[in-house]
Amino acid sequence: MTQDQNLANLYRPRTFGEMVGQELAVTTLKRIAHADGIAARALFLKGEFGCGKSTVARVFGKAMNCVEFKHKDDVCNECAGCQEASASNSSLYWELDGTVVGNIEGIRRLKEQLMVVPEGRRVVVLDEVQSCFYHRTPVTCVADDGSLYQKPIAEIVNNRLKVNVLSSDPYGHLCVRPVTGWFRNPSKPLCKVTLRGLSGLQHLGDGSKTVVCTLDHKFLCLDGVYRQVSDLAVGSLVQSFHRVSGSRRIHAELNKRIVYTIPGSVKSFLYGSFLGGLTIDRAYGSNSSRVRCCYGPANRFLLLEYHRILGALTGTISDGVRHVGSKDYTVYIMNSLRSSAFDEFSSVCYNIDGVREVNLVWLSRIGVEGLASWYMHSGSCSSSYDIARFKKSGYVRFTCGRFTDAEITLLQSWLQNRWGFRFTVKSNPKRSKSRVLQASGAEALGFLSLIAPYVLCEFSSKLPGFMVAGNGLRQLPCITVEKPSYYGGFLYPGEITAVEPFEDLKHGKYPYDYGYTYDLEVADTHSYIVGSGFVAHNCSKASQDALLKTVEEGVPNTIFMFCGTEDISPTLKSRCVNIDISTIPLPLVEAHVAKIAASRGTRLSADELHILAMKSDGHMRNALQLLQFYELAGPRALDSSYFKFRDFIVACFSKSGGTDPSSLLSDLLLYPTIDVRMSVGLLLRNIYATTDEGSVEFRLQKAGLGKTLFGFFFSPLAQQALGSEVGVEVLLRSLIERTASTRSGNR
């Protein structure tokens, strides 16, 4: 389901005039915008899920920058200010939630960005993560002994269990984190997301995996970004957890996930070394490349430096003998371990045929460290102890016997364009068939002055007598290795195969466990494994409280807007203008949905509109999502106990000869408790409000049953009974018994 197919986004208000049922909030925000934001440094919008907090904030962001607002008392959506505030990468309107600034690093990054003062008036919205799960959703927990077990999320929340859950850090590594927050939220429409492992991974999983959640819940995608379900389509790739057993398979998977950290200075050094004597042994396949070199005694110290820098990837150094003519030379050979850490170097320095080929990408990654390494291996200079004399007749020379003519030309151009030194191509005086790159005079002196601080002291003979080797390459850090931990399985790519409305055949449509959905807050990583392996982001309020000092001090041209379903901390709230975003009256919801449905050619009866409005709980977003489900699934999307409950009431108060209410009770009890409770309120409302003389509700009104039913169903004991399945059955059976005399004709 893509974003443009979501009716809640398609019909989201774009002006203050299009907002329904929020007159007080709109009036307050208009006055703040007319005052150029001087009246407020921070705002707090409080309201239930789906009531329009984010929509109000977006329109307010445009109003603060609209050039026509003060004349028209509304945004125009056409001027440069409105367009900039509406852009996805806007500098004037930032909409953030716990997935962005829910950790220390994210907050630090946000504070750095706030230091840049915008030209217009910036609005920064910090919204809580409002995503929720179905009450039976299993959460993967970790016991003290490291074993995995699953527990329903409702049980964790209702009992506020302080469990440790399996989580994923920002780098995609599995870890264990404690639960620090428990959220039980009002009901919202749910959907079922299904994924399967990609080809070749089925043996690691349990087939298709499903999870039931709200459309705004965020899951970890393959690119490391958390995205809402509404933004995912069939074929989208996400991370999914699969259990893995067997020591051999576990060891293989751990090796695949080892992370090698190669600092930029080390990369520069190695890329430069590949121009010299360092080579890559390219055996095809995963984790198969290795670095090797074979040096004589003169370059032995450079080889030892390679050995140190490779760190955990270090192989062995062995002695050997090289035969050249009639003479034997001692050589030192180093082979590193085979590792995927060298795959980048292999792909850059070698072409598809496996032949080393100098190219611009390779040269662009060589810094001063790499230049010094190349010089120590292949460079030389004239010996002199006098700077003036060196400027006059000194030179620097690189032997180029390993390069083709095209590569020599490319190196010559790179030395001039990148480093500013003019080298010329000359014949090697020692080997007539090979050539060298040579710079003379001031050019040579400038080049040596650049690399001298990095040259190893053992190579001082390669510098003029008046220069000192700085030994800087010995300060380079080593390559570090981070080995992952094993927590019963690993993360693998998964492909979304379906996103569809959720229907539990056993418990009816949208069973909310008495009207609630659930979520957790997890320390540090703010994520946990749910369902059969989805990596979900959690609710978080850390992003709000962490900005208290920033709000107190103020940021030029910036207004903060905090949005939430519950109160923020009292200290932060005292710094804000507090605005309540109320639920929308049901008649206004019906009228607005009817107008949208008519424009889309969707026909809804009056009863269906009443049911849709009641199911939305006065939230326009829920109402539009229900309308979308209706368009996809037909009338069963609004399946409700209302009509069966109405027939049940009629049967209870009918005289002899009517339908036995006991025969209707079994079908009525198949619906969720929350749905039956909704039908009670909807029927009483229709009995009092209807004017349609041909309707069943009008006949009940004329019979004076409105007052009778209100007294029966809205007594304290009846309201308590409507909170459980057993209570509903007992309450309805007591109504059958109480009205038995009416059906028999006795008063």
N, C-alpha and C positions, 0 to 999 in steps of 0.2 A: 504494500500500500504506500504509494508515494505521497508527498506532501500536498500536491495540487489536487489529489483526490479526496482529501480530508475536508468534509463540509465545515467543520469547526474552524479550519484555517481559511477556507474559501470565502466564507461569509463573516469573517471576523470584522467588526466595525473599524473603519479607518478614520472616522471623524467623531467628535463629541456628539454631533447630532444623530449619528447612527446607533448610539448606545441606548439600550433598553433598560429601564427600571433603576438607573443609577443617578438620579437627579441631584442628590445632595453631594455626592463625590464629584460629579462633573462641575457643579457650581464652585466648589472649593478649589479645584484644580485650575479652573479658568481664572479665578481671581489671583492665584499665585502666579500664573503665567502672565497675566496683565501687569503684575508688579515686577516682572523680569526676574522672578525667583528671589527677590530681596527678602520676602516675608518668611522664607524657609530655607534651611540648610540641608534638612533631611526630612523625608516623609515616611510614614509607616502605613501601608495598605493592608488591612486585615479583612479576611473573608474566607469562605469555604472554598473547596476545590471547584474550579470551573465557573466561578461567579464573575470573572472578568478582570482580575487584578492586573495580569500582564497586558491585557488589551488596553486598559485605562492608562497604564504606564507608557505604552508605545505612543498613544495619541498625545499624551502630555509631553513626551520627548520632542514630538514634531511641533507642538504648540510653542515650546520655548524658543524655537528657531524660525517659525513661520513669519514671513514678512507681512502677510495679509491678516494675521490673527487679530490684531488690535482693531482692525477695521470691520472684519466679518464676524468676530467672536467665535471663530472656528478655524480649523486648519484647512488649507487649500489643496494639499497633496501635490502641488504643481511647482511651487517655488524651489529655489536651490536649497533653502534650509530644510524643507520637508523631504526633499529627495535625499539629502545627505543623512538626515536622521533616520530614514527608512532603509538605507543601504545596509547590506549584510556586514560590511567592514567599516561601518560608520565611526567617525571620530567624535560624534556628538551624542550618540545613544549606545550605551553598552548594556546588554542584558546578560547577566551572569548567574550561575547557580552553583550548588555544591560540587558539581563535577569539574568546575573551573577553579574555584578558590576555596575548595573544601580542605585544603592542607596548607602547611606552613609555606611551602615553596610557591604555591599559587597565590597566596596572600602577598608574599614578598614581591612577586612579579607584578601584581596589580598595583601595589604602592609605587613601584618604579614607573609604571605607565601613567599613573595619575600626576606625576611630577611634570609631565608635558602639558602646558596650559593650552587649551583649544582656542580657536578664534571665536567660535560661537559659544552657546551655553550648553554644557554637557550634562546629560542625565545618566547616572549609573544605577541600574536596577539590580538588586541582589535578591533572587527568588530562591525559596527553599525547594528542594527536590520533592515533587509531589507524587512520584510514582509509587505504586502499591502492587501487592501480590494477593492472589486468591488464598483464602485461609488454609487450604490444604497443601500449599506449596512446600515441598521439603527443602530444608536448608542443610548443606553439608557441614557438619560440625567435626571438630577434632578433639578426641579424648586426651587425657593426660599422658597416656602411653603412646600417643601418636596415631592410634587407629581412627578410622573414619566411621561416622554414623550419621544418620539423617533424622531430623526432627521437624515436624510441621511448624511453619512460621507463626501460626496463631498461638500455638502452645508456648513458644519462646516469648512472644510479646505479652500475652495475657498473664503469664507468670513471671515476667521480667527476669528471665533466666540469664545469668552471666556466663554464657558459653563462649568458647573459642571456635571460630569458624574458619573455613578454608577461604583464602582471599588471593587476590592478584595485585602485585605492586605496580607502579607506573611503568616498569620495564617488561611487564608480562611474565614475571616469575611468581610461582606459587609461594604463599607464605601463610602463617597462622596469625590471626589477629582477634582480640576480644571484642565482643558486642558491647557498645557503650550507650546505645539509645534504642528505645522501643516505641514504635508508632502504630497506632490504631486509628485509621482514617475513615471518613464517611464513604459509603459505597459509590463506585463509579463503574461505567461499562467496562467489561473485561474482554480480552481477546486471547486466543490460543495461538502461540507461536511454535512452529515445528521446524526442526533442523535435522540434518543427517551429516555424517562424516563424509569427507571428500573421498574420491576413489582411492583405494589402497589403504584406507584407515578403518574400514568396517570391522576388522578383526579386533580393534581396540575398544570399540564401543558396544552399546546394547541396542543397535539399530536406531530408529528414529527417536529423537528426543523432543519433548514438549514442555512448555511452561505456560501458565495462565497468569496474565498480568494486565495492567492498564496500558492504554495506547501510548502514554507518555513515559513509560519506563525505559531506562537506557541500558543497553548491553554493550559489552566490549567487542569492537569490530577488529578485523585482522590488521588494520593500519594503526591500532593502538588508541583509537578515538571511541568514546562512548556515544552511541546514537540512540534516539528514541525509536520505539517500535513503529510509530507512524512514518518514520523516515526510511524504514527498511522495506525492501521489495524481495520478491522471490528471486533467489540467486545471490542475495547479499551474503558476504562472508563474515562470520563472527568467530570469536574464540570459544571453544567448548572443552570442558574437562572430561577426560576419559580415564577410567581406571586401567592400570597396567600392572601385570604380575609376571613373575619369572625373573630370576637374577640376571640372566643373560640379556633379556630385553630391557630390563630396567637400566643396566649398565650402558647399553647402547644408546638409550634415549637420554641419559644424563650426559654422555659425551657429546651428543648433538647440541645440547643446550648450554654448554660451557661458553661463557662470555669472556672474550679477550679485549682488554682495554689497551689500545695503542695510542699514546699521546701524539699530538700533531708534530712535535719536534722529532720524535722517534720515526714517524712515517717519513718525514723529510729526509732524515738520515739514511733510512733504508732505501728510499727511491734513488737517492744520489749514489748509494753503494752499488745498486744494480747497474749503474753506468760503468762501474769499475769491475771488481772481481767477484761480486756476489751474484749468485744465480739461483734460479728456482727449478727444482726438480718437479716437473708437472706430470704426475700420474693421474689419469682421468678418474673421476669419481669424487664422492663427498669426502671431506676431511683428508685429502690425499696429497696436497702440495706441501713441499718442505723447502727450506733454504739451505744452501750448501756453498762452501767456498774452499779453495785450495791455494794457500799462500806459501811463499818462501819465508826464510828467516827475516827478511827485511820488513815484511808486513805482518809478522806474527802478533805484534801488539794490537794491530787493528782487528785481527781475528779474535783476540781475547776480548776486545770491546764488543764485538758482535755477540760473543758468548754471554757476556754480562747482560746486555740489553734484552736479549731474547728471553731471559728470565726463566719462567716455567716451561717455555718451549725449547729450552736449551737441549741440544743433543750432546754428542761426544766429540772430543778433539783427539785425533789420532795422528801419529807420525807416519810418514811415507817417504818413498824415494821416487824421484822423477829422473828419467834417463834422457839426457840431451846429448846426442852424438856419443862421444866416448866418455862423457863426464856424468857423474851422478850427483843430484842435488837433493838435499833434505827438504821436504815440504810438510806442511801441517794442514790437515783436512778436518773440516767441521760439517757435520750434517745435523740439522735441527730435527725435532719431532715433526711428523706430518700433522697438519692442522688446517682447519678452515680459516684461521687467522690470516693465512697467506693467500687466500683466494682473491682478495682485492688486488694485491700486487701482481698476481698471476694474470688476472683479466686485463690489467692496464698495460703491463710490460710485454705481453706476448699476444700475437695475433691468433686467429682461429686455427691456423695450421701448426701452432705450437712453436713458432719461431719468434725470438726476441726482436722487437721492432720499436725503435725510438719514435715517440709521437708527442703531440702537444699536451695531451692530458697527463702523460707521464712527467713531462718537464714542468708543467704548471704546479705539480705537487712537491717540487724540490725547493727547499729553502736554503739558508746559509749553511745549516748543518749538513745537508746533502751535498752542497757544493764543496765543502771542506773534505767530506768523505771521498768524493770522486777525485779531488786533487791529491789526497794522500796515497791513493792507489795508482792513479794514472798521470799525475802531474809532476812537473819539475820546474826549476828556475835557475837562472845564472847565479853563481855565488859571488857575493860582493858585501863588503863591510861599509861601503860609502853610499849614502842615499843619493847624493848628487851624481855619482858615477852610474848608479843603477838607473836613475831617471834618463840618463843619456844612452846607455847601451844594454841595460838589463832586459830580461824577457821572462815570460811564463809560458809553459808549453804543456799541452795535453796530447798523449799518444792516442791515435784513433784507429789502430789496426783492426779493432773489432767492429767498426762501423762501416756502413756502405756510404757511397758518395752522397746520396740523398739525406742520410742521417747526419753526416758531417755538416752539410749545408743547414739543416734544421738546427743543430747545436750551435752553429755560428750565429744564426739569426736570433736564437733564444738568448745567448750570452749578451748580445748587444741590446735587444729590445727589453729583456727582463732585468738585466743587471747593469746595463750601460757601458759594457766593456767591448771594445772592438778587437776581435780576434781574426786573424787571417789564416788561410789554409796554405800550408807549406809541406814540402817533402821532408820526411824524417831523415835527418842527416846520418843516423845510424843504420836505417833500413830504407833503402832507396825505393822499395815498392810500396811502403806505407806512408801515410801522411799524418801531420800534426796540426793542431790548432794553436796558434801562437799570438801572444800580445806582447808589445814592447814598450819600453819607456814608462811614461806616466800611467798608461793603461795597466801595465803589469804591476806597478807599485800600488795602484788603487785596488786591484783585484786581491793581491796578497794582504793588504791592510784589512780587507773585508773578512777574509777567512782565517787569518792568523789567530784570533782569539779562540777558535774552535779546534785548531790543529793539536794533535796529541804531542806531548813533549818528546816522545821517542822519534818523532818525525821532524825535529828541528832542522835537520840537515836539508830538508826540502824548502826551507825559508832562507832569505838573505841573512847575513850575519848581524845586521842591525835590528832584526825583528825577533820577537820572543813568542814561542808557541804558548797559547793561552790555556791549552788542555781542556777547553770547554766541553768537548764531546764526552768527557768523563762525568759531566754533571747531568747528562740525559737520564731520565727515569727508565726503569725497566718496564717491559710489557707485563701487565698484571692479569690474573686469571680469577674469575668468579665462578665457582661451581654451584649449580642449583641443588636444592634439597629435594628429597623425594617424599611426597605426601600421598602415596597410594595411586598416583597417576600423573598425567601431564596435560597441558593445554595443546589442542590440535585445531586446525581450521575446520569450521563447520559451515554448511550452506543452508540458508533459510529456504524451506520448501513450501511453507504456507503461513499466512497471517489471516486468521478468520475469527468471526464472532464466537464467543465461548458459550457452549450449551452443555450443561451437565444433565444427561438424560435421567439420572437417578434422582437428582435434587431440583430439577427444573432449570429455567433460564436465569442466568446471573445470580447464583446462590452466594450471598455475601456474608454468611455466618452471622445472621441477625443484623445485617446492615453495615459491616465493616470490611475493610481491606487492610493489609498489614505491610510494614516495612521495618528495617533495622538500620541502625547507624553503627558502623564498624570503625575502630580506631585506625588512624594514619592512612590506610589505603582506601577507605570508604567503598569497598566492594566485597562481594561474597558470592559463593557458588550456590545457585538455586536450581530447582528442578532436577533434570538429569545431567546438568553440566553447564548451564548458562552462567556467564560471569556478569553479574548485575551491579550497577552502581546504587548506592544507598542514599537515604535521606541524610541531610547534614545541616546543622545550624551554626557550624563553626565559622562560616564565612561572614556571618552577620556580626557576632560579638568581637571578632578579631579586628574589625575596622572602627571600634569605638573611638580610639584616640584620633584617628584620621578625621572622623566626623566632627569631633570636638574642636580640633584645630581648624578644620575647614580647608577646602581646596578651591582655588580661584576658578570662577565660572563653572562650578560643578554642584549639582544637587544629587544627593543619594536618595534612592527609593527602596525601602525594604518591604518585601511582600511575604506574607505568611498566613497560615491558617490558625496559628496560635500566637500568643503574645511573645514578643522578643524580651530580652532582659530589661528589667525596670530602668537601669541606668541608660541604656541605649534608647529606650522608648521615650524617656524624659527629654531627649535631644531632638525628637521628631514631632512633626505635625501629624496627628493620628487621624486617619480617615477609614471609616468602615465601608467596605464594599458588601452590600447586603445581597441576599438572594432575591431573585426577580419574582414578583407576584405571578402565580400560575396563569391567570388570564392573559397577561402580557406575553408569557412564554407561548401559550397556545396561538395567540394572534400572530406573533412573529414567525413561528414555525409554519403556520398555515400559509402565510405570505410567501415564504421561501419554497415550500412544497408546491404551491401553485405555479411559481415561476419555473420550476423544474419539471412540471407535468406530472407530479406525484399526487395521487388522490388519497386523502385521509378522511375517514368519517369523523363525526364529532366525538364519538366514544373513543376512537383511537387517539385523537388529539388530547382528550382528557387523560388517557392512560399515559401517553408520552410525557405530558407536562408533569404528572405525578411522579413518574419514574425519574425525571430529571432533577427533582427536588429543588426546582427554581434556579438551576444552573444552565445557562444557554449552551455551553459547550456540551454538556451531557445530552441536552435535547437534540442538538444537531448530530451528535454521534448516533443517537437512537434513530434519528431520521435516516441516516446513512445505512444503518443496519436494516431498517425497514425496506429501503430500496434494494438492498442486496438479497435479503432473505424472505421478503414478503411479510404478510400479516403475522406470521409466527414470531417475528422479531419483537412484536409488541404483545406477545402472548401474556395474558394476565388472568389472575383468578377473579377479576372484577365481575364478568358476566356470570360465572358459575356462582359467585357469592350473591349476586343480585337474584338469581333464580332460587338460591337457597333461602334467602329472606322471604321472597314471595311465597315459596312453598311452606315456610314456617307459619305465615299469617293467613294462608288461604283456608277457606272453610272446607268441609268434608267433600271428597271427590277430587281434590287436587293431588298434586304429586307429593309423594312421601319425602320429606326433607332428608331422612336417613339415607335414601338411595343416592342423593346428590353429595352427601358428605365425603364419601371415599375419594371422588374425583377432586373435590376442593382441597383435601388435605395433601394432595400430591404437590401442590405449589409451595414454594419457600415461605417461611413465616413472615419475612419482611414484605412479601408480595400480598399476602392475605391482609396484613395490617394496613398496607397502602389502599387496598380495595375497600376496607371499612371506612376510611376517611373520605375516599373519593365518592362512595355511594351516598354518604350523609351530605356531602357538599352538593351533589347533584340533586338530591331530594329537596334541599332548601332553595337551590338556585334555578332549577329548571322552569321553563315556561312553555315547553312543548307538551301540549295536551295529549298527544298520542303516545308519549313515552311511558315506560314502566315506572320511571322515577316520579312522573307527575301523578300517577295513580297512587303511589305510596305516599306522596305529599298530601293528596286529598284525603287519604285514609288516616292522616294524623300520626303516621308512624315515625316521623323525623324525631320528635321529642322522645318517643319510646326507645328507639334505637340508640339515640345519644346517651340517654340515662343508663342503658345497659352496657354499651361498649366503652364508654368513657369514664366509668367508675374506676377508682384506684385499683381494685382487685382485677378488673377486666384488663386494664392496661398492662398490669404485671403479667397476666396470663398470655397476652399477645406477644410476649417476648420469647416464648419457647414453643416447640412443636407440640409437646404434650399439653401445655397450657391452652393452645389454640383449640385442640380437639376437645378438651374438657369444657371450654367456654362455649363452643358451638353445640355440643351435646346438651349442655344445660339450657341453651336457648330452645332446642327442640322440645325438651321436657317442659319448659315454662309455657310454651305456646301450644301445648297439646290440647288444652281446653278450647282454644280458638278454633283449631282444626276440627274438633268434634262438634262445634256449634254451640258450646256452653260458654257463658260469660261469667 
